[in-house]
Every structure is written in C-alpha cells, then in structure tokens.
Amino acid sequence: MSQPISAERRMLTGSELAAVERSHYPAICGLERRELVEVARNLREFRDKARDISRSRRREMRGKAEQRGARPAAETSGLMEKKQVFASALKRVNRELTRQEETERRGRQGEIARKALEMKRANRVRRHPSAGRTARHGMRTVESDAVTTSVDPRQVGSVSQQNKNFQARNDG
C-alpha cells in the first residue's frame, strides 16, 4: 500500500527523501533515461540496505544472531515501511523507464514503416502487363493444346471391325 508524501518525509533521511521525491509524478516525467537509471540505482541501494538491516534485527530478536548495538533490537516495522516506500518508488521509476522505451520503439517502428512506404512508391510499376483472358466480352473459344490425329474416324471403326473378324477366325 502506498504511503502519503507526508509520511515519507517523516520516515526518510535527506538523501533518501531526495531520491524518492524524484520518483513522484510529475517530476519523474521530466527525467531523461540516464537520470531515471541513476534514480533507480539509488532506490535499489536504499531498499536493499533497509531490507538487510531489517533482516539482521529480526534475527537478533529471535536470538539467531548476536546483538550488534548496546541495546537489544526493537521491532522492525519502521524499517519494513521504509523498504516499502523504496519499493513503490522503484516501481514508479521502472514503469516510467518501460514507458519511455515503448515510446522510443514505436517511434522507430514508424520511421521503418515510412521508409518502406517510400521505397514501395519509388519502385511502382508504370505499365502493367495484360491481364490475359477476362470475362468482359462473353464466352470465347478456348484453343485446345491437345494433339489432334489426322486419322479418318471411319477408318478407326473399320480397324476395330477388322480386329473382331480376325479374333473370330482364330477362335472358331
């Protein structure tokens, strides 16, 4: 759950607060990519430090680690909230980085599409070949590519009859 800015001011030190304030809107929108990467790096360091201290204090409270200070470790809820503040700030920065990358990628895609359209228009064919046969003027005769024989159809029938006669003579 996000914390109000007033609660963040109470919890954080000066350098931590400066890093978190740069991650709030609208200030985050004015940052360039390298600045966003630097803010993200700082936020990760602060978050990791709060996480590590919180873990070590919990281990001290359970008796698994030796006491590091003069007094025994108290509860770690403040450090956990601090860590959550850094985590939510880091999410905002990462979201903004992703948005910027997406915008940049879309811009590159647009350039590529424009270049492709220009190339297509430059190579446009001025004369088109004939479309071939179309249905515009009704039916036309289609010339067959089949080989035609020059044998008279009457002769074809007489050859068949001659074969029948020869077969009958051999059978009988």
GITA-V319994 format. One record per residue. RES is the residue in three letters. PHI is phi in whole degrees, -180 to 180 (NA if undefined). PSI is psi in whole degrees, -180 to 180 (999 if undefined). Layout:
{{RES PHI PSI} {RES PHI PSI}}
//
This chain:
{{MET NA 139} {SER -78 152} {GLN -101 149} {PRO -68 156} {ILE -62 -34} {SER -64 -38} {ALA -68 -37} {GLU -63 -40} {ARG -63 -38} {ARG -69 -36} {MET -80 -36} {LEU -98 155} {THR -82 179} {GLY -60 -51} {SER -69 -36} {GLU -65 -43} {LEU -64 -39} {ALA -62 -42} {ALA -67 -41} {VAL -70 -38} {GLU -64 -32} {ARG -70 -17} {SER -91 -5} {HIS -83 153} {TYR -79 146} {PRO -90 0} {ALA -60 -35} {ILE -67 -30} {CYS -70 -24} {GLY -87 -4} {LEU -84 145} {GLU -83 173} {ARG -61 -47} {ARG -66 -34} {GLU -67 -41} {LEU -63 -40} {VAL -64 -40} {GLU -65 -43} {VAL -63 -42} {ALA -62 -41} {ARG -62 -45} {ASN -63 -44} {LEU -63 -39} {ARG -63 -41} {GLU -63 -46} {PHE -64 -43} {ARG -64 -44} {ASP -65 -38} {LYS -64 -47} {ALA -63 -40} {ARG -64 -45} {ASP -66 -43} {ILE -64 -42} {SER -62 -43} {ARG -63 -46} {SER -65 -37} {ARG -67 -40} {ARG -65 -38} {ARG -64 -39} {GLU -63 -43} {MET -64 -35} {ARG -80 -14} {GLY 88 14} {LYS -89 -18} {ALA -129 159} {GLU -75 154} {GLN -70 133} {ARG -99 -25} {GLY -111 -175} {ALA -71 -33} {ARG -108 156} {PRO -66 154} {ALA -65 137} {ALA -91 -171} {GLU -65 157} {THR -108 15} {SER -63 -37} {GLY -64 -42} {LEU -68 -36} {MET -65 -40} {GLU -65 -40} {LYS -61 -44} {LYS -62 -39} {GLN -66 -35} {VAL -62 -45} {PHE -66 -39} {ALA -64 -43} {SER -69 -35} {ALA -65 -40} {LEU -65 -37} {LYS -62 -43} {ARG -62 -44} {VAL -66 -44} {ASN -63 -39} {ARG -63 -41} {GLU -67 -40} {LEU -61 -44} {THR -63 -42} {ARG -63 -43} {GLN -64 -42} {GLU -63 -40} {GLU -65 -42} {THR -64 -42} {GLU -65 -42} {ARG -64 -43} {ARG -62 -39} {GLY -62 -42} {ARG -66 -39} {GLN -63 -39} {GLY -64 -41} {GLU -63 -43} {ILE -63 -43} {ALA -66 -41} {ARG -63 -41} {LYS -65 -42} {ALA -64 -40} {LEU -65 -41} {GLU -62 -42} {MET -65 -39} {LYS -65 -43} {ARG -68 -34} {ALA -68 -32} {ASN -98 19} {ARG -66 135} {VAL -80 132} {ARG -83 -41} {ARG -112 134} {HIS -104 145} {PRO -69 165} {SER -62 146} {ALA -79 -8} {GLY 85 -152} {ARG -71 133} {THR -131 170} {ALA -91 15} {ARG -66 -42} {HIS -105 25} {GLY 84 -167} {MET -77 142} {ARG -128 159} {THR -71 141} {VAL -106 121} {GLU -77 131} {SER -83 145} {ASP -94 -2} {ALA -69 148} {VAL -79 129} {THR -96 146} {THR -93 153} {SER -104 22} {VAL -88 136} {ASP -68 132} {PRO -59 -29} {ARG -67 -35} {GLN -70 -35} {VAL -61 -43} {GLY -66 -39} {SER -68 -33} {VAL -67 -40} {SER -63 -43} {GLN -66 -38} {GLN -63 -40} {ASN -65 -38} {LYS -63 -42} {ASN -64 -46} {PHE -60 -41} {GLN -67 -40} {ALA -65 -38} {ARG -66 -40} {ASN -72 -32} {ASP -77 -32} {GLY -97 999}}
//
